[in-house]
Amino acid sequence: MTIKEFIKKRKYLVWYVKDVTRLSDEAIVEAVLNYGNWDDVQKMIKILGIKKTARIFRIQSRHQRCNYRPEVKNYFALYFKRYAA
């Protein structure tokens, strides 16, 4: 399964997008971490790999203005520090 097929089955995570196949990996990671459940997160990590997912998250969360909710940003910063170091 590709990341595009994964997000196609979970349109409820990106309800604001008409064509989910045009989403970037970065947008998919952000949507899944913010709005997905634990199973969604684990499946996404299995597809992308934990290192790539962590790299995308770290780049996005470093920006002054990022779209992660504070509790999500904190949790996954700790999670990826532990499991993707």
C-alpha positions in Angstrom: 0.0 0.0 0.0 1.3 3.5 -0.9 0.7 6.6 1.2 -1.7 7.9 -1.5 -3.8 4.7 -1.2 -3.7 5.0 2.6 -5.0 8.5 2.6 -7.7 7.7 0.0 -9.2 5.3 2.5 -9.2 7.9 5.2 -10.7 11.0 3.5 -12.2 12.0 6.9 -8.7 13.1 7.9 -8.5 15.6 5.1 -12.2 16.5 4.6 -11.2 19.9 3.3 -9.4 18.6 0.2 -11.2 17.6 -3.0 -8.5 15.5 -4.6 -6.6 13.6 -1.8 -4.2 12.1 -4.4 -2.6 15.5 -4.9 -1.5 15.8 -1.2 2.2 15.8 -0.4 3.7 13.4 2.1 4.1 16.3 4.4 0.4 17.2 4.3 -0.6 13.6 4.9 1.7 13.2 7.9 0.3 16.4 9.4 -3.3 15.3 8.9 -2.7 11.9 10.3 -0.8 13.1 13.4 -3.3 15.8 14.1 -6.6 14.0 13.4 -5.9 10.3 13.1 -6.2 7.6 15.7 -3.3 5.4 16.9 -4.0 2.8 14.3 -3.8 5.4 11.5 -0.5 6.6 12.9 1.0 3.2 13.1 -0.1 2.2 9.5 1.3 5.5 8.2 4.6 4.8 9.9 4.7 1.3 8.5 4.2 2.8 5.0 6.6 5.7 5.2 9.0 4.4 7.8 9.6 5.9 11.2 12.7 7.8 10.2 11.0 9.5 7.2 7.9 10.3 9.3 10.0 11.7 12.1 12.1 13.8 9.6 8.9 15.3 8.1 7.5 16.0 11.5 10.6 17.6 12.8 11.0 19.9 9.8 7.4 21.0 10.0 7.4 21.5 13.8 10.5 23.7 13.7 8.7 26.4 11.8 7.5 29.4 13.8 4.0 28.8 12.5 3.1 25.2 12.3 -0.3 23.5 12.2 0.2 20.9 14.9 -1.8 21.3 18.0 0.4 21.9 21.0 -0.3 18.5 22.7 0.3 16.6 19.4 3.5 18.5 18.8 4.8 17.7 22.3 3.7 14.0 22.2 5.3 13.2 18.9 8.4 15.2 19.6 8.9 12.9 22.6 7.8 9.8 20.6 10.1 10.3 17.7 13.0 11.2 20.0 12.6 7.9 21.7 11.8 5.6 18.7 13.4 7.3 15.7 16.7 8.5 17.2 
